[in-house]
Structures are given as structure tokens and as C-alpha cells.
Amino acid sequence: MRIAPAASSRQTGGRSRSTACAHWLAVPTDSCVALGLASGSIELRDVTTGALLESFGGDGVAVAALTFARPPDVIVAAWDDGRVATITLQAPRL
């Protein structure tokens, strides 16, 4: 598993595929990536196609960090206001 802060639009030459800025990404395999967004939402996307696999709504407080836990169908996320939560995915991705 790899985890890293996502590149800002400044680091990518100002180009972005999404209207929301991704703050964090976690990659459990080569098939999907979890994005923690400034809106507080978390998106699970297919690495190859970029297709949205699952989405978890936000409340406007930016995601501060996230990672995949064991079992790999669980995401642990933290927000800028100090909240921490575990999110169980609908289907394991590994």
C-alpha cells in the first residue's frame, strides 16, 4: 500500500480532472485509489479508467489523512476538525 499527499494543481501545471482538490490518496493495489477531498468527500476510483467506484459525501471540512486498513475493505479517514472514522466499502477491492 502506498499513501501520499496528492499533488496540488500548482504541482500538476494547473490541470485537474476534478473540480475538487484531492488532499490525500491511498493506493491499496494497482487497481484503485482513494481520494480525500477538500470538500470532505472521499472517492474510490479505478486507477486505469478513473471511473468512480464509490463515493462518501462530505460536509465541507477537508480530509486531513486517509489509509486503507486490514481487512482491505476498510478506509480510516481523518478530517481537519479532528474527526476520525472508519468506512467499510461495499465490496473488497483486493
N, C-alpha and C positions, 0 to 999 in steps of 0.2 A: 504494500500500500504506500502511495506517495501522498503527501499533504504539503501544500504551499500556499502562500498568499497569491491571489490571482493577479495577473498583470493589469495595471490601470490602463485607461485609454491613452494616456500620455506615453506609456511604455510600448504600446502597440501602434503608435503613429496616429492615434485618434480614431482608429476604425474599431467598430464594435458591432457584433451581430445582435446584441440585445439592447433594449432601451434602459435596462437596469445594470448598474455596475456590480460585477461579481467581486466580493471581497475575499472569499476563500474557496478553494477547491480541494476535494478529497477524491482520490482515484483508487478504488479497491482492486480493479482489474484493468485490462486494456479495453474493456467493453463499455464502461460507463463512468461518469464523473458526477459528483455532487457539487453544486454551486451554491454558496451562501451569498445572498444579495443584499445590497444596501437597503432595500425595501423591507428586509426581514424575512423574505421568502427563501425557500430552499428548493432548488430544481435538480432533478436527477435526469441526466441527458446521455444519449448514446454518443460515444466518442467518435465513431465513424461518420454518422449522419447528422449529428446534432439534434436529433429528434427528442422531444420532451417525453420522458418515460413516466415520471411522477412529479408532482409539484405540491408544496406545502405552503399555504398562504402566510403572509407576514402582516405585521401591524405597524410598520413604519420604523421600527428600531432595527438598525443594521445588524447582520450576523457578524459576530466577532471571531468565531472559530467553529470548525466542524471537523469530524472524523468519522470513519466507519468503525464500528465496534464488532466484537465477536459475540454472537454469530454475525456474519457479514450483512445481514438484512436489517441492521440497526444503525442509525446515524445518531451520534451525540453532537448536539449543537449548543452554542452559547451566543447570547446577544449582548450588545453594548450596554444594556441596562442591568446586566448581571444574571439574567435568567439562564438556566441550563435545562435542557430537555433531551430525552431520548425519543426517537421517532422510528417506529417499525415500518419497514417498507412492505408493500403489498405482496411482493414475491422476491425471494433471494436473487441476487444478481451475479453470484459467483458460480 
